[in-house]
Amino acid sequence: MKRSLSGIKPTGVPHLGNYLGMIRPAIELQQTHDTFYFIANYHALTSVRDAAKLRQDTLNVAAQFLAFGLNPSKGAFFRQSDIPEVTELTWVLATVTSMGDLTRAHAYKAAKDKGEEGALNLGVFSYPVLMAADIILYDTDVVPVGKDQVQHLEMARSMAQRFNHYFGETLKEPKELVREDVATIPGIDGRKMSKSYDNGIEPLSSPKALKKQVMAIVTDSKGLEDKKDPDTCNIVNLYKFFATAEELNGIKEKYRAGGYGYGHAKLALLEKLEESFGPARAQYEDLLKRPNDVEDILREGSKKARVIAQGVLQRTLKACGIQ
């Protein structure tokens, strides 16, 4: 069985875009792959300056994935910082990575375009090396990514290839598993759902908060009796991810017939979200009350991951003459 790896940055409560684009596919991948999922708290340090917040966000994201259905017994679920080998491999890979490669990374280029590259910390500039170590350290076969993230895998593969060129075939060269069917999830304002736009719908929010988010979805000004176009409506474009084909056709027919308001559609969406996420919310809230149990799961996952990590690192150090 091939090994798949994904990292999850601890950045607060997930919205529907996070769930549909990354979380649900990651959980589904457990049926076909040996999955290694880690919470990328070292990566979070490039921007987080509140230690208590980082600890809490790490616990939160672990509880979120478990509540959504991640099975920690299938592969390994662990905290990045619990695997010290990742920082050692990062240094080794840094010695075979050119500055030119790093200046072509998306984050650096975006900062340079804004004239802000001088304000970047070294962690942001060199994050592709740590990311490559995250992947290579576990003899990863594939990493599921969207098309906009393929560069990360190209850079990781390049580092492995360069090390192998210098020191012989040692590191597995990972491949991207591109999700061609990843859709753009609309936020409440119609733009792509994003934390930076503050336009998300957070399925693990309280029922009251979730209702407020859904009812804030922007629509056109057509009245109750007017016929409406379901194919251009943000409400329907979210509803379709949680409804059966019959339910989706039903709401589309109501739109086209008239006499069905956007308020009705929002309540129908809210009902589907509660049906889909109500149990996960309850599980999430329960897990937060049992942080020691979550910690136990992460520790067990780190034990599994370190067995692989130690073997890959020892193989690497021996190849380049450190051992």
Phi and psi restraints in degrees (value plus and minus 20) as a CYANA .aco file:
   2 LYS   PHI     -91.1   -51.1
   2 LYS   PSI     130.3   170.3
   3 ARG   PHI    -118.1   -78.1
   3 ARG   PSI     110.9   150.9
   4 SER   PHI    -133.1   -93.1
   4 SER   PSI     122.8   162.8
   5 LEU   PHI    -151.8  -111.8
   5 LEU   PSI     121.6   161.6
   6 SER   PHI    -164.8  -124.8
   6 SER   PSI     124.8   164.8
   7 GLY   PHI    -130.5   -90.5
   7 GLY   PSI     123.3   163.3
   8 ILE   PHI    -141.8  -101.8
   8 ILE   PSI      94.7   134.7
   9 LYS   PHI     -97.2   -57.2
   9 LYS   PSI     112.6   152.6
  10 PRO   PHI     -97.4   -57.4
  10 PRO   PSI      73.6   113.6
  11 THR   PHI    -149.7  -109.7
  11 THR   PSI      24.1    64.1
  12 GLY   PHI      69.4   109.4
  12 GLY   PSI    -181.9  -141.9
  13 VAL   PHI     -95.8   -55.8
  13 VAL   PSI     111.2   151.2
  14 PRO   PHI     -93.3   -53.3
  14 PRO   PSI     126.2   166.2
  15 HIS   PHI    -122.3   -82.3
  15 HIS   PSI     158.1   198.1
  16 LEU   PHI     -80.6   -40.6
  16 LEU   PSI     -52.5   -12.5
  17 GLY   PHI     -83.3   -43.3
  17 GLY   PSI     -62.2   -22.2
  18 ASN   PHI     -82.9   -42.9
  18 ASN   PSI     -63.3   -23.3
  19 TYR   PHI     -85.6   -45.6
  19 TYR   PSI     -69.6   -29.6
  20 LEU   PHI     -93.6   -53.6
  20 LEU   PSI     -53.2   -13.2
  21 GLY   PHI    -104.5   -64.5
  21 GLY   PSI     -48.7    -8.7
  22 MET   PHI    -152.1  -112.1
  22 MET   PSI     -68.7   -28.7
  23 ILE   PHI     -87.6   -47.6
  23 ILE   PSI     -72.0   -32.0
  24 ARG   PHI     -82.9   -42.9
  24 ARG   PSI     -64.8   -24.8
  25 PRO   PHI     -82.0   -42.0
  25 PRO   PSI     -54.8   -14.8
  26 ALA   PHI     -84.5   -44.5
  26 ALA   PSI     -61.4   -21.4
  27 ILE   PHI     -89.0   -49.0
  27 ILE   PSI     -60.2   -20.2
  28 GLU   PHI     -84.0   -44.0
  28 GLU   PSI     -50.9   -10.9
  29 LEU   PHI     -87.1   -47.1
  29 LEU   PSI     -38.2     1.8
  30 GLN   PHI     -84.3   -44.3
  30 GLN   PSI     -38.7     1.3
  31 GLN   PHI     -96.0   -56.0
  31 GLN   PSI     -40.2    -0.2
  32 THR   PHI    -144.7  -104.7
  32 THR   PSI     -29.2    10.8
  33 HIS   PHI    -154.9  -114.9
  33 HIS   PSI     138.6   178.6
  34 ASP   PHI    -101.4   -61.4
  34 ASP   PSI      87.3   127.3
  35 THR   PHI    -119.7   -79.7
  35 THR   PSI     111.3   151.3
  36 PHE   PHI    -135.4   -95.4
  36 PHE   PSI      93.4   133.4
  37 TYR   PHI    -140.7  -100.7
  37 TYR   PSI     108.7   148.7
  38 PHE   PHI    -148.4  -108.4
  38 PHE   PSI     133.1   173.1
  39 ILE   PHI    -112.5   -72.5
  39 ILE   PSI      96.8   136.8
  40 ALA   PHI    -104.9   -64.9
  40 ALA   PSI      48.8    88.8
  41 ASN   PHI     -96.2   -56.2
  41 ASN   PSI     -45.0    -5.0
  42 TYR   PHI     -84.8   -44.8
  42 TYR   PSI     -61.3   -21.3
  43 HIS   PHI     -83.3   -43.3
  43 HIS   PSI     -55.5   -15.5
  44 ALA   PHI     -83.5   -43.5
  44 ALA   PSI     -46.7    -6.7
  45 LEU   PHI     -83.7   -43.7
  45 LEU   PSI     -36.1     3.9
  46 THR   PHI     -87.4   -47.4
  46 THR   PSI     -38.4     1.6
  47 SER   PHI    -153.3  -113.3
  47 SER   PSI     -44.2    -4.2
  48 VAL   PHI    -105.0   -65.0
  48 VAL   PSI     111.4   151.4
  49 ARG   PHI    -143.0  -103.0
  49 ARG   PSI       0.3    40.3
  50 ASP   PHI    -144.8  -104.8
  50 ASP   PSI      86.3   126.3
  51 ALA   PHI     -82.1   -42.1
  51 ALA   PSI     -63.4   -23.4
  52 ALA   PHI     -83.5   -43.5
  52 ALA   PSI     -58.7   -18.7
  53 LYS   PHI     -86.1   -46.1
  53 LYS   PSI     -61.0   -21.0
  54 LEU   PHI     -84.1   -44.1
  54 LEU   PSI     -62.0   -22.0
  55 ARG   PHI     -81.8   -41.8
  55 ARG   PSI     -64.9   -24.9
  56 GLN   PHI     -88.0   -48.0
  56 GLN   PSI     -61.4   -21.4
  57 ASP   PHI     -84.3   -44.3
  57 ASP   PSI     -54.8   -14.8
  58 THR   PHI     -85.0   -45.0
  58 THR   PSI     -64.5   -24.5
  59 LEU   PHI     -82.4   -42.4
  59 LEU   PSI     -62.7   -22.7
  60 ASN   PHI     -80.6   -40.6
  60 ASN   PSI     -67.1   -27.1
  61 VAL   PHI     -88.4   -48.4
  61 VAL   PSI     -52.8   -12.8
  62 ALA   PHI     -84.2   -44.2
  62 ALA   PSI     -66.0   -26.0
  63 ALA   PHI     -84.6   -44.6
  63 ALA   PSI     -56.1   -16.1
  64 GLN   PHI     -82.6   -42.6
  64 GLN   PSI     -69.3   -29.3
  65 PHE   PHI     -84.0   -44.0
  65 PHE   PSI     -59.6   -19.6
  66 LEU   PHI     -85.5   -45.5
  66 LEU   PSI     -60.7   -20.7
  67 ALA   PHI     -86.2   -46.2
  67 ALA   PSI     -54.7   -14.7
  68 PHE   PHI     -94.1   -54.1
  68 PHE   PSI     -30.8     9.2
  69 GLY   PHI      99.1   139.1
  69 GLY   PSI     -12.5    27.5
  70 LEU   PHI     -82.2   -42.2
  70 LEU   PSI     112.3   152.3
  71 ASN   PHI    -122.0   -82.0
  71 ASN   PSI      85.2   125.2
  72 PRO   PHI     -86.7   -46.7
  72 PRO   PSI     -33.5     6.5
  73 SER   PHI    -100.6   -60.6
  73 SER   PSI     -32.7     7.3
  74 LYS   PHI    -117.8   -77.8
  74 LYS   PSI      69.7   109.7
  75 GLY   PHI      75.7   115.7
  75 GLY   PSI    -152.7  -112.7
  76 ALA   PHI    -167.0  -127.0
  76 ALA   PSI     118.2   158.2
  77 PHE   PHI    -145.4  -105.4
  77 PHE   PSI      97.4   137.4
  78 PHE   PHI    -172.7  -132.7
  78 PHE   PSI     151.0   191.0
  79 ARG   PHI    -115.5   -75.5
  79 ARG   PSI     113.0   153.0
  80 GLN   PHI     -74.2   -34.2
  80 GLN   PSI     -64.1   -24.1
  81 SER   PHI     -91.4   -51.4
  81 SER   PSI     -29.5    10.5
  82 ASP   PHI    -101.9   -61.9
  82 ASP   PSI     -21.6    18.4
  83 ILE   PHI    -137.1   -97.1
  83 ILE   PSI      66.2   106.2
  84 PRO   PHI     -81.6   -41.6
  84 PRO   PSI     -41.8    -1.8
  85 GLU   PHI     -80.5   -40.5
  85 GLU   PSI     -43.3    -3.3
  86 VAL   PHI     -87.7   -47.7
  86 VAL   PSI     -55.0   -15.0
  87 THR   PHI     -94.7   -54.7
  87 THR   PSI     -51.8   -11.8
  88 GLU   PHI     -88.8   -48.8
  88 GLU   PSI     -62.3   -22.3
  89 LEU   PHI     -87.6   -47.6
  89 LEU   PSI     -52.1   -12.1
  90 THR   PHI     -78.0   -38.0
  90 THR   PSI     -63.4   -23.4
  91 TRP   PHI     -84.5   -44.5
  91 TRP   PSI     -63.4   -23.4
  92 VAL   PHI     -80.4   -40.4
  92 VAL   PSI     -65.6   -25.6
  93 LEU   PHI     -86.4   -46.4
  93 LEU   PSI     -53.0   -13.0
  94 ALA   PHI     -81.6   -41.6
  94 ALA   PSI     -49.5    -9.5
  95 THR   PHI     -95.6   -55.6
  95 THR   PSI     -30.1     9.9
  96 VAL   PHI    -138.0   -98.0
  96 VAL   PSI      -3.7    36.3
  97 THR   PHI    -134.1   -94.1
  97 THR   PSI     108.7   148.7
  98 SER   PHI    -103.7   -63.7
  98 SER   PSI     132.8   172.8
  99 MET   PHI     -80.8   -40.8
  99 MET   PSI     -55.1   -15.1
 100 GLY   PHI     -79.6   -39.6
 100 GLY   PSI     -60.5   -20.5
 101 ASP   PHI     -81.7   -41.7
 101 ASP   PSI     -63.0   -23.0
 102 LEU   PHI     -88.1   -48.1
 102 LEU   PSI     -52.4   -12.4
 103 THR   PHI     -92.4   -52.4
 103 THR   PSI     -32.8     7.2
 104 ARG   PHI    -112.8   -72.8
 104 ARG   PSI     -22.0    18.0
 105 ALA   PHI     -87.4   -47.4
 105 ALA   PSI     125.8   165.8
 106 HIS   PHI     -77.1   -37.1
 106 HIS   PSI     -64.6   -24.6
 107 ALA   PHI     -82.4   -42.4
 107 ALA   PSI     -62.4   -22.4
 108 TYR   PHI     -87.1   -47.1
 108 TYR   PSI     -65.0   -25.0
 109 LYS   PHI     -82.8   -42.8
 109 LYS   PSI     -58.2   -18.2
 110 ALA   PHI     -84.7   -44.7
 110 ALA   PSI     -61.5   -21.5
 111 ALA   PHI     -86.7   -46.7
 111 ALA   PSI     -59.3   -19.3
 112 LYS   PHI     -84.8   -44.8
 112 LYS   PSI     -60.6   -20.6
 113 ASP   PHI     -80.3   -40.3
 113 ASP   PSI     -48.2    -8.2
 114 LYS   PHI    -112.6   -72.6
 114 LYS   PSI     -21.0    19.0
 115 GLY   PHI      53.0    93.0
 115 GLY   PSI       4.8    44.8
 116 GLU   PHI    -133.9   -93.9
 116 GLU   PSI      -7.7    32.3
 117 GLU   PHI     -83.6   -43.6
 117 GLU   PSI     -49.1    -9.1
 118 GLY   PHI     -89.0   -49.0
 118 GLY   PSI     -38.1     1.9
 119 ALA   PHI    -111.1   -71.1
 119 ALA   PSI     -27.0    13.0
 120 LEU   PHI     -88.9   -48.9
 120 LEU   PSI     121.6   161.6
 121 ASN   PHI    -103.1   -63.1
 121 ASN   PSI     144.1   184.1
 122 LEU   PHI     -81.6   -41.6
 122 LEU   PSI     -51.7   -11.7
 123 GLY   PHI     -80.8   -40.8
 123 GLY   PSI     -62.2   -22.2
 124 VAL   PHI     -87.9   -47.9
 124 VAL   PSI     -63.3   -23.3
 125 PHE   PHI     -83.4   -43.4
 125 PHE   PSI     -60.7   -20.7
 126 SER   PHI    -120.0   -80.0
 126 SER   PSI      -9.3    30.7
 127 TYR   PHI     -77.2   -37.2
 127 TYR   PSI     -49.3    -9.3
 128 PRO   PHI     -81.0   -41.0
 128 PRO   PSI     -46.7    -6.7
 129 VAL   PHI     -94.0   -54.0
 129 VAL   PSI     -64.3   -24.3
 130 LEU   PHI     -83.2   -43.2
 130 LEU   PSI     -58.7   -18.7
 131 MET   PHI     -84.9   -44.9
 131 MET   PSI     -59.2   -19.2
 132 ALA   PHI     -84.5   -44.5
 132 ALA   PSI     -61.0   -21.0
 133 ALA   PHI     -83.5   -43.5
 133 ALA   PSI     -59.7   -19.7
 134 ASP   PHI     -73.4   -33.4
 134 ASP   PSI     -59.9   -19.9
 135 ILE   PHI    -101.7   -61.7
 135 ILE   PSI     -69.5   -29.5
 136 ILE   PHI     -90.3   -50.3
 136 ILE   PSI     -49.9    -9.9
 137 LEU   PHI     -80.7   -40.7
 137 LEU   PSI     -41.9    -1.9
 138 TYR   PHI    -131.8   -91.8
 138 TYR   PSI       1.0    41.0
 139 ASP   PHI      31.0    71.0
 139 ASP   PSI      26.2    66.2
 140 THR   PHI     -89.6   -49.6
 140 THR   PSI     115.6   155.6
 141 ASP   PHI    -106.6   -66.6
 141 ASP   PSI     -69.1   -29.1
 142 VAL   PHI    -158.0  -118.0
 142 VAL   PSI     132.9   172.9
 143 VAL   PHI    -148.6  -108.6
 143 VAL   PSI      98.0   138.0
 144 PRO   PHI     -91.7   -51.7
 144 PRO   PSI     104.7   144.7
 145 VAL   PHI    -162.1  -122.1
 145 VAL   PSI     140.0   180.0
 146 GLY   PHI    -102.2   -62.2
 146 GLY   PSI     148.8   188.8
 147 LYS   PHI     -79.9   -39.9
 147 LYS   PSI     -51.0   -11.0
 148 ASP   PHI     -96.8   -56.8
 148 ASP   PSI     -25.2    14.8
 149 GLN   PHI    -131.1   -91.1
 149 GLN   PSI     -14.2    25.8
 150 VAL   PHI     -80.3   -40.3
 150 VAL   PSI     -52.1   -12.1
 151 GLN   PHI     -76.3   -36.3
 151 GLN   PSI     -55.6   -15.6
 152 HIS   PHI     -78.0   -38.0
 152 HIS   PSI     -62.5   -22.5
 153 LEU   PHI     -93.1   -53.1
 153 LEU   PSI     -55.4   -15.4
 154 GLU   PHI     -82.6   -42.6
 154 GLU   PSI     -60.8   -20.8
 155 MET   PHI     -90.1   -50.1
 155 MET   PSI     -61.5   -21.5
 156 ALA   PHI     -82.2   -42.2
 156 ALA   PSI     -63.5   -23.5
 157 ARG   PHI     -84.6   -44.6
 157 ARG   PSI     -58.6   -18.6
 158 SER   PHI     -83.1   -43.1
 158 SER   PSI     -60.6   -20.6
 159 MET   PHI     -85.3   -45.3
 159 MET   PSI     -62.5   -22.5
 160 ALA   PHI     -83.6   -43.6
 160 ALA   PSI     -62.3   -22.3
 161 GLN   PHI     -83.7   -43.7
 161 GLN   PSI     -60.8   -20.8
 162 ARG   PHI     -87.9   -47.9
 162 ARG   PSI     -61.5   -21.5
 163 PHE   PHI     -81.1   -41.1
 163 PHE   PSI     -65.1   -25.1
 164 ASN   PHI     -83.4   -43.4
 164 ASN   PSI     -53.5   -13.5
 165 HIS   PHI     -84.7   -44.7
 165 HIS   PSI     -61.9   -21.9
 166 TYR   PHI     -96.2   -56.2
 166 TYR   PSI     -59.2   -19.2
 167 PHE   PHI    -141.2  -101.2
 167 PHE   PSI     -13.5    26.5
 168 GLY   PHI      74.0   114.0
 168 GLY   PSI     142.7   182.7
 169 GLU   PHI     -81.7   -41.7
 169 GLU   PSI      88.4   128.4
 170 THR   PHI    -151.5  -111.5
 170 THR   PSI     -65.1   -25.1
 171 LEU   PHI    -124.2   -84.2
 171 LEU   PSI     116.8   156.8
 172 LYS   PHI     -91.3   -51.3
 172 LYS   PSI     117.2   157.2
 173 GLU   PHI    -113.9   -73.9
 173 GLU   PSI      89.5   129.5
 174 PRO   PHI     -93.6   -53.6
 174 PRO   PSI     135.2   175.2
 175 LYS   PHI    -141.5  -101.5
 175 LYS   PSI     132.6   172.6
 176 GLU   PHI    -102.6   -62.6
 176 GLU   PSI     122.6   162.6
 177 LEU   PHI    -131.3   -91.3
 177 LEU   PSI      73.1   113.1
 178 VAL   PHI     -99.3   -59.3
 178 VAL   PSI     107.2   147.2
 179 ARG   PHI    -108.6   -68.6
 179 ARG   PSI      78.4   118.4
 180 GLU   PHI     -89.1   -49.1
 180 GLU   PSI     -44.8    -4.8
 181 ASP   PHI    -115.4   -75.4
 181 ASP   PSI      -5.9    34.1
 182 VAL   PHI     -87.7   -47.7
 182 VAL   PSI     100.9   140.9
 183 ALA   PHI    -115.0   -75.0
 183 ALA   PSI     137.2   177.2
 184 THR   PHI    -101.9   -61.9
 184 THR   PSI     100.1   140.1
 185 ILE   PHI    -110.8   -70.8
 185 ILE   PSI     100.7   140.7
 186 PRO   PHI     -94.4   -54.4
 186 PRO   PSI     119.8   159.8
 187 GLY   PHI    -105.3   -65.3
 187 GLY   PSI    -197.1  -157.1
 188 ILE   PHI     -86.9   -46.9
 188 ILE   PSI     -38.3     1.7
 189 ASP   PHI    -120.0   -80.0
 189 ASP   PSI     -16.3    23.7
 190 GLY   PHI      74.0   114.0
 190 GLY   PSI     -40.2    -0.2
 191 ARG   PHI     -97.2   -57.2
 191 ARG   PSI     150.1   190.1
 192 LYS   PHI     -74.9   -34.9
 192 LYS   PSI     113.2   153.2
 193 MET   PHI     -85.0   -45.0
 193 MET   PSI     104.5   144.5
 194 SER   PHI    -175.7  -135.7
 194 SER   PSI     121.7   161.7
 195 LYS   PHI     -81.6   -41.6
 195 LYS   PSI     -54.2   -14.2
 196 SER   PHI     -87.5   -47.5
 196 SER   PSI     -45.5    -5.5
 197 TYR   PHI    -110.6   -70.6
 197 TYR   PSI     -29.6    10.4
 198 ASP   PHI      32.8    72.8
 198 ASP   PSI      25.5    65.5
 199 ASN   PHI    -145.7  -105.7
 199 ASN   PSI       6.3    46.3
 200 GLY   PHI    -108.0   -68.0
 200 GLY   PSI     140.6   180.6
 201 ILE   PHI    -134.4   -94.4
 201 ILE   PSI      98.8   138.8
 202 GLU   PHI    -123.7   -83.7
 202 GLU   PSI      85.6   125.6
 203 PRO   PHI     -86.6   -46.6
 203 PRO   PSI     -38.5     1.5
 204 LEU   PHI    -114.4   -74.4
 204 LEU   PSI     -14.5    25.5
 205 SER   PHI     -86.8   -46.8
 205 SER   PSI     146.0   186.0
 206 SER   PHI     -82.2   -42.2
 206 SER   PSI     135.3   175.3
 207 PRO   PHI     -73.2   -33.2
 207 PRO   PSI     -59.1   -19.1
 208 LYS   PHI     -85.8   -45.8
 208 LYS   PSI     -65.5   -25.5
 209 ALA   PHI     -86.9   -46.9
 209 ALA   PSI     -59.4   -19.4
 210 LEU   PHI     -83.8   -43.8
 210 LEU   PSI     -61.5   -21.5
 211 LYS   PHI     -83.1   -43.1
 211 LYS   PSI     -60.8   -20.8
 212 LYS   PHI     -81.4   -41.4
 212 LYS   PSI     -60.7   -20.7
 213 GLN   PHI     -86.1   -46.1
 213 GLN   PSI     -65.3   -25.3
 214 VAL   PHI     -84.9   -44.9
 214 VAL   PSI     -63.1   -23.1
 215 MET   PHI     -88.5   -48.5
 215 MET   PSI     -34.5     5.5
 216 ALA   PHI    -108.6   -68.6
 216 ALA   PSI     -20.7    19.3
 217 ILE   PHI     -79.3   -39.3
 217 ILE   PSI     109.7   149.7
 218 VAL   PHI     -96.7   -56.7
 218 VAL   PSI     114.9   154.9
 219 THR   PHI    -151.3  -111.3
 219 THR   PSI     157.9   197.9
 220 ASP   PHI    -100.5   -60.5
 220 ASP   PSI    -192.6  -152.6
 221 SER   PHI    -117.8   -77.8
 221 SER   PSI      -7.6    32.4
 222 LYS   PHI     -84.8   -44.8
 222 LYS   PSI     121.1   161.1
 223 GLY   PHI    -103.9   -63.9
 223 GLY   PSI    -200.0  -160.0
 224 LEU   PHI     -75.7   -35.7
 224 LEU   PSI     -65.6   -25.6
 225 GLU   PHI    -100.9   -60.9
 225 GLU   PSI     -34.1     5.9
 226 ASP   PHI     -90.6   -50.6
 226 ASP   PSI     126.0   166.0
 227 LYS   PHI     -93.7   -53.7
 227 LYS   PSI     127.4   167.4
 228 LYS   PHI    -152.6  -112.6
 228 LYS   PSI     138.4   178.4
 229 ASP   PHI    -118.7   -78.7
 229 ASP   PSI      88.2   128.2
 230 PRO   PHI     -88.8   -48.8
 230 PRO   PSI     -43.8    -3.8
 231 ASP   PHI     -94.9   -54.9
 231 ASP   PSI     -34.5     5.5
 232 THR   PHI    -133.7   -93.7
 232 THR   PSI      -9.4    30.6
 233 CYS   PHI    -117.6   -77.6
 233 CYS   PSI     109.1   149.1
 234 ASN   PHI     -82.8   -42.8
 234 ASN   PSI     -52.4   -12.4
 235 ILE   PHI     -85.0   -45.0
 235 ILE   PSI     -68.5   -28.5
 236 VAL   PHI     -86.5   -46.5
 236 VAL   PSI     -56.6   -16.6
 237 ASN   PHI     -87.0   -47.0
 237 ASN   PSI     -38.2     1.8
 238 LEU   PHI    -113.3   -73.3
 238 LEU   PSI     -59.1   -19.1
 239 TYR   PHI     -77.9   -37.9
 239 TYR   PSI     -56.2   -16.2
 240 LYS   PHI     -83.0   -43.0
 240 LYS   PSI     -43.2    -3.2
 241 PHE   PHI     -96.9   -56.9
 241 PHE   PSI     -33.3     6.7
 242 PHE   PHI    -145.4  -105.4
 242 PHE   PSI     -24.3    15.7
 243 ALA   PHI    -121.5   -81.5
 243 ALA   PSI     136.9   176.9
 244 THR   PHI     -94.7   -54.7
 244 THR   PSI     146.7   186.7
 245 ALA   PHI     -80.1   -40.1
 245 ALA   PSI     -58.0   -18.0
 246 GLU   PHI     -86.4   -46.4
 246 GLU   PSI     -62.8   -22.8
 247 GLU   PHI     -85.2   -45.2
 247 GLU   PSI     -59.9   -19.9
 248 LEU   PHI     -85.7   -45.7
 248 LEU   PSI     -64.0   -24.0
 249 ASN   PHI     -82.3   -42.3
 249 ASN   PSI     -56.4   -16.4
 250 GLY   PHI     -83.8   -43.8
 250 GLY   PSI     -64.8   -24.8
 251 ILE   PHI     -91.4   -51.4
 251 ILE   PSI     -51.9   -11.9
 252 LYS   PHI     -85.6   -45.6
 252 LYS   PSI     -59.9   -19.9
 253 GLU   PHI     -83.2   -43.2
 253 GLU   PSI     -60.3   -20.3
 254 LYS   PHI     -84.0   -44.0
 254 LYS   PSI     -58.8   -18.8
 255 TYR   PHI     -80.8   -40.8
 255 TYR   PSI     -67.0   -27.0
 256 ARG   PHI     -93.1   -53.1
 256 ARG   PSI     -44.6    -4.6
 257 ALA   PHI    -101.9   -61.9
 257 ALA   PSI     -45.6    -5.6
 258 GLY   PHI      65.0   105.0
 258 GLY   PSI     149.8   189.8
 259 GLY   PHI      58.8    98.8
 259 GLY   PSI      -5.2    34.8
 260 TYR   PHI    -154.1  -114.1
 260 TYR   PSI      94.4   134.4
 261 GLY   PHI    -109.1   -69.1
 261 GLY   PSI     145.0   185.0
 262 TYR   PHI     -83.9   -43.9
 262 TYR   PSI     -50.8   -10.8
 263 GLY   PHI     -82.0   -42.0
 263 GLY   PSI     -59.9   -19.9
 264 HIS   PHI     -82.4   -42.4
 264 HIS   PSI     -63.0   -23.0
 265 ALA   PHI     -85.3   -45.3
 265 ALA   PSI     -59.1   -19.1
 266 LYS   PHI     -84.0   -44.0
 266 LYS   PSI     -60.0   -20.0
 267 LEU   PHI     -87.2   -47.2
 267 LEU   PSI     -55.1   -15.1
 268 ALA   PHI     -85.8   -45.8
 268 ALA   PSI     -60.9   -20.9
 269 LEU   PHI     -83.9   -43.9
 269 LEU   PSI     -63.8   -23.8
 270 LEU   PHI     -80.1   -40.1
 270 LEU   PSI     -60.1   -20.1
 271 GLU   PHI     -82.6   -42.6
 271 GLU   PSI     -62.0   -22.0
 272 LYS   PHI     -86.6   -46.6
 272 LYS   PSI     -57.6   -17.6
 273 LEU   PHI     -87.2   -47.2
 273 LEU   PSI     -60.8   -20.8
 274 GLU   PHI     -85.7   -45.7
 274 GLU   PSI     -58.9   -18.9
 275 GLU   PHI     -84.5   -44.5
 275 GLU   PSI     -58.7   -18.7
 276 SER   PHI     -99.8   -59.8
 276 SER   PSI     -55.4   -15.4
 277 PHE   PHI    -137.5   -97.5
 277 PHE   PSI     -26.0    14.0
 278 GLY   PHI     -75.7   -35.7
 278 GLY   PSI     -70.1   -30.1
 279 PRO   PHI     -82.6   -42.6
 279 PRO   PSI     -57.9   -17.9
 280 ALA   PHI     -85.8   -45.8
 280 ALA   PSI     -59.0   -19.0
 281 ARG   PHI     -81.3   -41.3
 281 ARG   PSI     -65.2   -25.2
 282 ALA   PHI     -82.2   -42.2
 282 ALA   PSI     -61.2   -21.2
 283 GLN   PHI     -85.5   -45.5
 283 GLN   PSI     -61.0   -21.0
 284 TYR   PHI     -81.7   -41.7
 284 TYR   PSI     -67.3   -27.3
 285 GLU   PHI     -83.1   -43.1
 285 GLU   PSI     -56.2   -16.2
 286 ASP   PHI     -87.6   -47.6
 286 ASP   PSI     -62.0   -22.0
 287 LEU   PHI     -84.4   -44.4
 287 LEU   PSI     -56.1   -16.1
 288 LEU   PHI     -85.2   -45.2
 288 LEU   PSI     -44.2    -4.2
 289 LYS   PHI    -101.8   -61.8
 289 LYS   PSI     -30.1     9.9
 290 ARG   PHI    -145.2  -105.2
 290 ARG   PSI      39.1    79.1
 291 PRO   PHI     -79.9   -39.9
 291 PRO   PSI     -50.4   -10.4
 292 ASN   PHI     -85.8   -45.8
 292 ASN   PSI     -54.5   -14.5
 293 ASP   PHI     -87.5   -47.5
 293 ASP   PSI     -58.7   -18.7
 294 VAL   PHI     -85.0   -45.0
 294 VAL   PSI     -62.4   -22.4
 295 GLU   PHI     -80.2   -40.2
 295 GLU   PSI     -59.9   -19.9
 296 ASP   PHI     -80.8   -40.8
 296 ASP   PSI     -61.3   -21.3
 297 ILE   PHI     -83.7   -43.7
 297 ILE   PSI     -63.9   -23.9
 298 LEU   PHI     -86.0   -46.0
 298 LEU   PSI     -58.8   -18.8
 299 ARG   PHI     -85.2   -45.2
 299 ARG   PSI     -62.0   -22.0
 300 GLU   PHI     -83.0   -43.0
 300 GLU   PSI     -59.5   -19.5
 301 GLY   PHI     -84.2   -44.2
 301 GLY   PSI     -58.5   -18.5
 302 SER   PHI     -86.8   -46.8
 302 SER   PSI     -52.9   -12.9
 303 LYS   PHI     -82.7   -42.7
 303 LYS   PSI     -63.7   -23.7
 304 LYS   PHI     -82.8   -42.8
 304 LYS   PSI     -65.4   -25.4
 305 ALA   PHI     -86.4   -46.4
 305 ALA   PSI     -57.7   -17.7
 306 ARG   PHI     -88.3   -48.3
 306 ARG   PSI     -49.3    -9.3
 307 VAL   PHI     -78.3   -38.3
 307 VAL   PSI     -65.3   -25.3
 308 ILE   PHI     -90.9   -50.9
 308 ILE   PSI     -65.8   -25.8
 309 ALA   PHI     -80.3   -40.3
 309 ALA   PSI     -63.4   -23.4
 310 GLN   PHI     -84.7   -44.7
 310 GLN   PSI     -58.6   -18.6
 311 GLY   PHI     -85.2   -45.2
 311 GLY   PSI     -63.5   -23.5
 312 VAL   PHI     -87.3   -47.3
 312 VAL   PSI     -61.7   -21.7
 313 LEU   PHI     -85.7   -45.7
 313 LEU   PSI     -64.5   -24.5
 314 GLN   PHI     -81.0   -41.0
 314 GLN   PSI     -60.3   -20.3
 315 ARG   PHI     -82.0   -42.0
 315 ARG   PSI     -60.3   -20.3
 316 THR   PHI     -88.9   -48.9
 316 THR   PSI     -66.3   -26.3
 317 LEU   PHI     -84.7   -44.7
 317 LEU   PSI     -57.0   -17.0
 318 LYS   PHI     -86.2   -46.2
 318 LYS   PSI     -60.7   -20.7
 319 ALA   PHI     -83.2   -43.2
 319 ALA   PSI     -58.2   -18.2
 320 CYS   PHI    -115.6   -75.6
 320 CYS   PSI     -17.5    22.5
 321 GLY   PHI      75.5   115.5
 321 GLY   PSI     -15.0    25.0
 322 ILE   PHI     -94.0   -54.0
 322 ILE   PSI     -52.6   -12.6
